[in-house]
């Protein structure tokens, strides 16, 4: 649909961990250990692949970016994982609910990365393919009208009303306030989005993981049960960030159904600027829970 503690022996004093950007810790190299492996870097333009430019072995999802209660938003988490994969199109599969405010380990694998919480795999990312063609763009005003018209249906019985992306109980500026509503044809959903400046870097470009978050929940709209059955949860997100997304400017999100196979539901989403330029697109796999969920 919306203080990490570090144990240390008396022989080693662990300095305070520097935070380079929200959700990312750059860990210092202990003096007794060899230097860490070469950092993962992003060779392409900003907004397409790993861009931290330094060795990063742990990430933390801030509490603000929750999805279901007590766990991280799937799209935002996928975006953090995608930042370690050197590809223009990245596919990230969620293996377990991502925890909040806990340091998660990033481990390189053959052709990708694994995000772990202790021994529990949380997510896997690797280069992907995205062949879907986006529909005709809509302008932000059209997206806003669709969202307003569909808000009652979207918010009534929302399984995760505090979701940072689509939760109706989140305040503007804190949450994204993306509430997809059906367009006139009934096959597509749309919403407007004005990214808050807290989601952006110093130059005003929305951080890639925050764009991934916006590409998540809208894809649930065409395949959701809207209170007429168990909710759906994100299992996999594949995305391509095509151009920078600017904070404090109006955008439109359009989503559409790709297919339903039992409990598996697939949908696509596209993000456009006010001029109709495609900025990002995604394809999501959602899984319908077996039982009803009480928020």
N, C-alpha and C positions, 0 to 999 in steps of 0.2 A: 504494500500500500504505500506509519511514520512515520608517597615517599617510599620509593623502592628501598628496602633495607638490604644492605650488603654485609654478609658476614666477613669478618677479617680476623686473622690471627694476630697475636701480639707482635709478630715480626714484620707485619705489613700494614701500613696505614693507607686506606683507600681514599683518595681525594674525592671531593664532590664532583658528581658527574655533570659535565656540561651538556646543555640542551641546545642543539643547533636550530631546531625547528619544532613546531608542535608535534608531539607523538614520536619523536626520534631521539634516541640517546646515542651519543658517540662515546664509546667506552675507552678509557685510557688503557694503554698496554702495561700490564704489570711488569716491574723491572726484572723479575726472575724468568719471565717467559720470552720466547722469541717474538719478533714483530709479527703482527697479523698479516694475512694474505693481502695481496693488492686489492684496492677498493673496486667495487662495482661502479662503473661510470656510464653516463648516458651519452652515446655518440650523436644522437639526433638532436633536433631542435627542442626547445623547452616544451614540456607538456606531452612528450611521447614515450619516454622510457626512464630508466634509473637516472636520477639527477642529483643525488646527494653529494657526489664528488669526494666522499671520504669513506673510510672503513666504518661500516655500521653493522653491528651484530645483534642489536636488540631494538624493538620498537614497542611503544606503549600507546594504546588507544585511549585518549582522554575521555573522561566520563561524559563530557558533552556529546560525544558522537555515539550514543547508544542507539540500538535498534529495538529489539525486544527488551523488556526490563532485565537489567543485570548483564546484558551482553552487548557487544559492539554492533553498529550498523554494518551489514554485510558489504555493501558497496564501498563504504569508506575503508573498511579493512582490506578489501580486494585492491583498492587503489594504493594503499601502503605497500602491499606485497608486489604489485605491478611495478612500483618504483625501483625494484631490484632486478628487473628483467629487461635486458637490452633488446627491445623489439618495439615496433610501432603499434602492433596489435598484440595484446596480452590476454591470456585466458587464466582466470583464477578460480579454483574450486575450493569451496569451504568444506572442511571435514568435521568441524566441531564449532559450537558457539564461541566466537572470539571473546575472551574476557576483557574487562575494562580495567584501566589503571594498574596493569600487571605487565612487567617486562616479558616480552615474547621473543624467543630466539629465532633468528633468520639463518638458515643453513643452505648453502649452495648445493644444488643437485645437478645431475646431468641435464643441461639445457634449461635449468630453471632454479627455483628456490622453494624451500619448505619452511613454513612458519610453525613453530612448535611452542607449546606450553608444557615445559618439562618433557615427558615422554609422549605427550598427546599431540598428534598432528592437528593443527588448526586450519591451515590453508596451504595450497600448492599453486604456484604460478609458473607459467612457461609461455613462450611465444605461441600465439594463436592465429586463427584465420577468421575473417569477418567478411562474408560475401553479401550480407543483406544490403539492399538498396533502401535508403530512407524515403519516406513519402514526401509529398509536396510540403514545403515549410508552411507554418502559420506564424503570424506575428504575435508579439507578446500580448497585445490587447485581446486577440482571439483566444489565446491561452487563458488569460484571466477570466474572460466570460465563461469559458468552459468550466474552469475551476469553481467559479461562483455558482454556476447552475448545478454542478454535481456535488457541491460541498456537503449537503445534508446526507446524501447517500454515502459519500466517502467517510464522513465522520461518525455516522451512526454504527455502533458496534465495531468500531475500528479495533482490531485485536491488539495493536501496539500503539496506543494513543500518545505515548511520549517519544516515539521515534523521531530522531533529529531531522530526518528528511521530510516525512509525510505525516507526522503526528499532529493531530488537531489541538493537542494540549500544550504544544510548544509555542513560546512567544516569538514574534518576529525579531530577527537579529540573533536570537539564540538558536532557533530551528530554521530550516530552509523554507518551511511553509509551502511545500509543493503538494498541491491537492489536485491530482488529475481528474478531469471530468470529461464525459463523452462529447465528441464533436457531432455535428449534425448527421454525419453518415452512419454513426453508431459503431463503426469498426475501429475508429481511432479515438485515443484519449489525448488531452492536451492540458497543459498547465503553464503558468508564467513563473519565472524565477528571476529575482534580482539578488545576486550573490552579496552577502554581507561582507564588508571590508575585512572582518576578522578571519575570513576564509582565504585571504589573498596574501601574497608576498609583498615586499616593500614596493614593487613596481606596479601593484594593482592587479596582477595576474592571479586568478584563483589557483590555488595549489592543486596539482593533479589528483591527489587522493580525494579532495573535496569535490572535484568534477565527477569522479567515479561515483561518489555518493549520490549525486544528482541523477546519474544514469541508472540507478538501482531501482528505487521504489516506483517510479513511473511505469516500469515494465510489469509490475504486478497488477496494475489496473485492468488491462484487457483480459486477465486470466483469474482474477480474484473472485471469491464467492460472495463477498459483500454481506457477511453475516448469515448466509444461507447454507453454510457448511464450514468445515474446518478451515483455518487460515492457511496461507501458503508462505513458505520461507525460502529465501534465496539459497540455491545450491551451487550455482556457477555463474560467473559474469565474465563476458568477453567484451573488451572495449578498445576503441581507437580514438585518441584525442587528436583532432585534425588541426586545430588552431587555438591560440590562447583565448581563455574566457576571462572577461574583464569584470571586476567587482563593481557593484553599484550601477550596473547597466541592465536594462530589461532583456530577458531572454525568453524563449519559448521551448518547451519540451513536448514532443509528440511521441506517443507509444502505440503499438499495435500488436495484435496476436499473431504468433507464428504457427502454433500448433498445440494440441492437447492430446496426451497419451496416458490415460489412467490418471495417476496422481502427478504425473510430470506435465508441466506447462511451460511453454516457451514463448517469449515475446521480445520485441525489439524496441529501441528508443533512439531518438535523435534530438540533439540540442542545437538550436538555431539562435543567431543574434537577431537584433531588430531589423536588419536588412535581409534576412532570410538566408544568411550564409551558414552552412553546416560547420559546426564547431567540434562535435563529438557524436559518436554513435555507439550503441551497445546491443548485445544479445544476451538474454538471461534465461537460465533454467531455474524454474521454481518447483518446489515439491509441496504438495498438499499434505498437511499433517494428518495422521490417522485419526486423531481425536480432536474434539473441540478444545479451544484454549480460552482460559479466563485471564484477562489482563490484570 
